Amino acid sequence: MKRTFFSTALLAATLLVGACSQDKQTEVGTEGMNAAAADANAAANPTVDNPNVLGETEAPNPNAPVMTFTEQEYDFGDIKPGDVVKHTFEFTNTGKSPLVIENAQASCGCTTPEWTKEPVAPGAKGTMQVQFDSHGKTGMQNKQVAVRANTQPSITQIAIKANILSDGANGPVR
């Protein structure tokens, strides 16, 4: 048993010394080892292109379209359970080039946006209609719509809110 333990320890020491040999560093070189580490780090942490943030070297485009809403938030107030309500947000392109809305996405499936599909010329107006379905909801509701367009930054937020009254089926609220 002592002989097996001694043989295993000797083999492990030999492998450890062989693995730490300085000959390998002279083959690859310090630059090669650092380059391999940098490549591995880049593969593990890829750069994400965020269209909402200007790059360090990117200058703002003075000719970009600008989406200016007359209101950023609309309050429906008190509504009955099951009501489906709509509001139309109006915006103006106050920039110097045509504005194109790529997409509009609501924070919840109960909220549906519809928007002007054709390009909005500088100085012209467009609309974003937001529909809210209160089925299955109660109390205060706040929903956001992220509008992605060819503006800088590329996402503009608008919001709706409503207070869905109790239907009385569960008795008085305490």
C-alpha contacts under 8 A as a table, 3 or more apart, distances in Angstrom:
res1	aa1	res2	aa2	distance
1	M	4	T	5.18
1	M	5	F	6.27
2	K	5	F	5.12
2	K	6	F	6.03
3	R	6	F	5.14
3	R	7	S	6.10
4	T	7	S	5.11
4	T	8	T	6.12
5	F	8	T	5.17
5	F	9	A	6.16
6	F	9	A	5.13
6	F	10	L	6.10
7	S	10	L	5.11
7	S	11	L	6.15
8	T	11	L	5.13
8	T	12	A	6.15
9	A	12	A	5.12
9	A	13	A	6.16
10	L	13	A	5.17
10	L	14	T	6.19
11	L	14	T	5.12
11	L	15	L	6.26
12	A	15	L	5.19
12	A	16	L	6.12
13	A	16	L	5.04
13	A	17	V	6.17
14	T	17	V	5.28
14	T	18	G	6.10
15	L	18	G	5.03
15	L	19	A	5.99
16	L	19	A	5.16
16	L	20	C	6.30
17	V	20	C	5.25
17	V	21	S	6.39
18	G	21	S	5.31
21	S	24	K	6.38
21	S	25	Q	7.99
22	Q	25	Q	5.45
22	Q	26	T	6.81
23	D	26	T	5.35
23	D	27	E	6.49
24	K	27	E	5.07
24	K	28	V	6.40
25	Q	28	V	5.35
25	Q	29	G	5.27
25	Q	30	T	6.84
26	T	29	G	5.05
26	T	30	T	7.92
28	V	31	E	7.76
28	V	32	G	5.45
28	V	33	M	6.45
29	G	32	G	5.34
29	G	33	M	6.42
30	T	33	M	5.22
30	T	34	N	6.20
31	E	34	N	5.13
31	E	35	A	5.95
32	G	35	A	5.03
32	G	36	A	6.09
33	M	36	A	5.17
33	M	37	A	6.26
34	N	37	A	5.02
34	N	38	A	6.06
35	A	38	A	4.98
35	A	39	D	6.08
36	A	39	D	5.10
36	A	40	A	6.17
37	A	40	A	5.08
37	A	41	N	6.10
38	A	41	N	5.01
38	A	42	A	6.10
39	D	42	A	5.10
39	D	43	A	6.20
40	A	43	A	5.16
40	A	44	A	6.19
41	N	44	A	5.09
41	N	45	N	6.03
42	A	45	N	5.15
42	A	46	P	5.64
42	A	47	T	7.92
43	A	46	P	5.81
50	N	53	V	5.81
51	P	54	L	7.22
51	P	153	P	7.07
51	P	154	S	6.21
52	N	152	Q	7.33
52	N	153	P	4.86
52	N	154	S	5.47
52	N	155	I	6.42
53	V	153	P	6.62
54	L	58	E	5.89
54	L	59	A	7.45
54	L	60	P	7.46
54	L	153	P	7.62
55	G	58	E	4.88
55	G	59	A	7.94
60	P	152	Q	7.35
61	N	64	A	5.37
61	N	152	Q	7.69
62	P	96	K	7.88
63	N	95	G	6.55
63	N	96	K	4.93
63	N	97	S	6.08
64	A	95	G	5.89
64	A	96	K	6.09
64	A	97	S	5.84
64	A	150	N	7.54
64	A	151	T	5.98
64	A	152	Q	6.94
65	P	93	N	6.21
65	P	94	T	6.71
65	P	95	G	3.99
65	P	96	K	5.67
65	P	97	S	5.09
65	P	98	P	6.07
65	P	99	L	5.26
65	P	122	P	7.26
65	P	150	N	6.90
65	P	151	T	5.34
65	P	152	Q	7.81
66	V	92	T	7.93
66	V	93	N	5.34
66	V	94	T	5.16
66	V	95	G	4.46
66	V	96	K	7.91
66	V	99	L	7.32
66	V	151	T	5.78
66	V	152	Q	7.48
67	M	91	F	6.28
67	M	92	T	5.97
67	M	93	N	5.04
67	M	94	T	6.50
67	M	95	G	7.55
67	M	99	L	7.52
67	M	151	T	7.14
67	M	156	T	7.89
68	T	91	F	5.23
68	T	92	T	5.23
68	T	93	N	6.30
68	T	94	T	6.51
69	F	72	Q	6.20
69	F	89	F	7.02
69	F	90	E	5.84
69	F	91	F	4.07
69	F	92	T	6.46
70	T	89	F	7.29
70	T	90	E	6.00
70	T	91	F	5.95
70	T	92	T	7.98
71	E	74	Y	7.25
71	E	89	F	6.95
71	E	90	E	7.70
72	Q	157	Q	7.32
72	Q	158	I	4.82
72	Q	159	A	6.35
73	E	158	I	5.71
73	E	159	A	4.58
73	E	160	I	5.49
73	E	161	K	7.79
74	Y	87	H	7.66
74	Y	159	A	6.45
74	Y	160	I	4.80
74	Y	161	K	6.44
75	D	160	I	5.75
75	D	161	K	4.85
75	D	162	A	5.83
76	F	79	I	7.23
76	F	85	V	7.86
76	F	160	I	7.38
76	F	161	K	6.15
76	F	162	A	4.95
76	F	163	N	7.59
77	G	161	K	7.41
77	G	162	A	5.08
77	G	163	N	5.73
78	D	162	A	6.14
78	D	163	N	4.68
78	D	164	I	5.83
78	D	165	L	6.37
79	I	83	D	6.68
79	I	162	A	6.90
79	I	163	N	6.17
79	I	164	I	5.05
79	I	165	L	6.09
80	K	83	D	5.68
80	K	164	I	5.74
80	K	165	L	5.47
80	K	166	S	7.55
80	K	167	D	7.34
81	P	134	S	5.94
81	P	135	H	6.18
81	P	136	G	7.49
81	P	137	K	7.04
81	P	138	T	7.05
81	P	164	I	5.83
81	P	165	L	6.32
81	P	166	S	6.99
81	P	167	D	6.40
82	G	133	D	6.86
82	G	134	S	4.95
82	G	135	H	4.18
82	G	136	G	7.15
82	G	137	K	8.00
83	D	133	D	6.29
83	D	134	S	5.55
83	D	135	H	6.96
84	V	131	Q	6.99
84	V	132	F	5.65
84	V	133	D	4.41
84	V	134	S	6.12
84	V	135	H	8.00
85	V	131	Q	5.71
85	V	132	F	5.35
85	V	133	D	6.63
86	K	129	Q	6.90
86	K	130	V	5.61
86	K	131	Q	4.28
86	K	132	F	6.27
87	H	129	Q	5.71
87	H	130	V	5.44
87	H	131	Q	6.58
88	T	127	T	6.45
88	T	128	M	5.67
88	T	129	Q	4.13
88	T	130	V	6.23
89	F	127	T	5.68
89	F	128	M	5.06
89	F	129	Q	6.01
89	F	130	V	7.66
90	E	125	K	6.98
90	E	126	G	5.96
90	E	127	T	4.59
90	E	128	M	6.40
91	F	125	K	5.60
91	F	126	G	5.41
91	F	127	T	6.06
91	F	128	M	7.88
92	T	122	P	7.95
92	T	123	G	6.29
92	T	124	A	5.74
92	T	125	K	4.34
92	T	126	G	6.28
93	N	98	P	7.58
93	N	99	L	6.47
93	N	120	V	6.59
93	N	121	A	6.70
93	N	122	P	5.12
93	N	123	G	5.33
93	N	124	A	5.84
93	N	125	K	6.39
93	N	126	G	7.94
94	T	122	P	5.98
94	T	123	G	5.60
95	G	98	P	7.84
95	G	122	P	5.76
95	G	123	G	7.53
96	K	122	P	5.53
97	S	121	A	6.69
97	S	122	P	5.72
98	P	119	P	5.77
98	P	120	V	5.36
98	P	121	A	4.45
98	P	122	P	5.74
99	L	119	P	5.39
99	L	120	V	4.93
99	L	121	A	6.41
99	L	122	P	7.46
99	L	149	A	7.04
99	L	150	N	6.28
99	L	151	T	7.27
100	V	117	K	7.56
100	V	118	E	6.96
100	V	119	P	4.77
100	V	120	V	6.50
100	V	149	A	5.60
100	V	150	N	5.87
101	I	104	A	7.66
101	I	115	W	7.79
101	I	116	T	7.55
101	I	117	K	6.87
101	I	119	P	7.53
101	I	147	V	7.14
101	I	148	R	5.99
101	I	149	A	4.23
101	I	150	N	6.84
102	E	147	V	7.88
102	E	148	R	5.56
102	E	149	A	5.19
102	E	150	N	7.53
103	N	147	V	6.07
103	N	148	R	5.20
103	N	149	A	7.04
104	A	113	P	6.42
104	A	114	E	7.72
104	A	115	W	7.82
104	A	145	V	6.44
104	A	146	A	5.51
104	A	147	V	4.32
104	A	148	R	5.97
105	Q	112	T	7.91
105	Q	113	P	7.07
105	Q	145	V	5.46
105	Q	146	A	5.27
105	Q	147	V	6.62
106	A	109	G	7.03
106	A	111	T	5.89
106	A	112	T	6.50
106	A	113	P	6.94
106	A	143	K	7.15
106	A	144	Q	5.77
106	A	145	V	4.25
106	A	146	A	6.34
107	S	111	T	7.43
107	S	143	K	5.95
107	S	144	Q	5.40
107	S	145	V	6.22
107	S	146	A	7.94
108	C	111	T	5.70
108	C	143	K	6.91
109	G	112	T	7.09
110	C	132	F	5.78
110	C	133	D	5.19
110	C	134	S	7.11
111	T	130	V	6.78
111	T	131	Q	5.56
111	T	132	F	4.55
111	T	133	D	6.48
111	T	143	K	7.31
112	T	130	V	5.63
112	T	131	Q	5.08
112	T	132	F	6.58
113	P	128	M	6.61
113	P	129	Q	5.60
113	P	130	V	4.43
113	P	131	Q	6.37
113	P	145	V	7.44
114	E	128	M	5.69
114	E	129	Q	5.10
114	E	130	V	6.46
115	W	126	G	7.71
115	W	127	T	5.71
115	W	128	M	4.36
115	W	129	Q	6.16
116	T	119	P	7.82
116	T	126	G	5.77
116	T	127	T	5.69
116	T	128	M	6.73
120	V	124	A	5.94
120	V	125	K	6.69
120	V	126	G	6.50
121	A	124	A	5.28
121	A	125	K	8.00
134	S	137	K	5.36
134	S	138	T	7.72
134	S	164	I	7.23
137	K	164	I	6.96
138	T	141	Q	7.70
138	T	163	N	7.44
138	T	164	I	4.97
138	T	165	L	6.54
138	T	166	S	6.66
139	G	163	N	5.22
139	G	164	I	4.82
139	G	165	L	6.30
139	G	166	S	7.50
140	M	161	K	7.20
140	M	162	A	5.77
140	M	163	N	4.30
140	M	164	I	6.27
141	Q	161	K	5.36
141	Q	162	A	5.28
141	Q	163	N	6.16
141	Q	164	I	7.50
142	N	159	A	7.13
142	N	160	I	5.93
142	N	161	K	4.40
142	N	162	A	6.82
143	K	159	A	5.63
143	K	160	I	5.39
143	K	161	K	6.21
144	Q	157	Q	6.67
144	Q	158	I	5.81
144	Q	159	A	4.30
144	Q	160	I	6.49
145	V	157	Q	5.74
145	V	158	I	5.35
145	V	159	A	5.98
146	A	155	I	6.14
146	A	156	T	5.83
146	A	157	Q	4.74
146	A	158	I	6.71
147	V	154	S	8.00
147	V	155	I	5.38
147	V	156	T	5.14
147	V	157	Q	6.15
147	V	158	I	7.76
148	R	154	S	5.48
148	R	155	I	4.58
148	R	156	T	6.66
149	A	154	S	5.33
149	A	155	I	6.49
150	N	154	S	5.78
151	T	154	S	4.77
151	T	155	I	7.51
152	Q	155	I	7.78
153	P	156	T	7.48
166	S	169	A	7.86
167	D	170	N	7.74
168	G	171	G	5.15
168	G	172	P	6.42
170	N	173	V	7.94
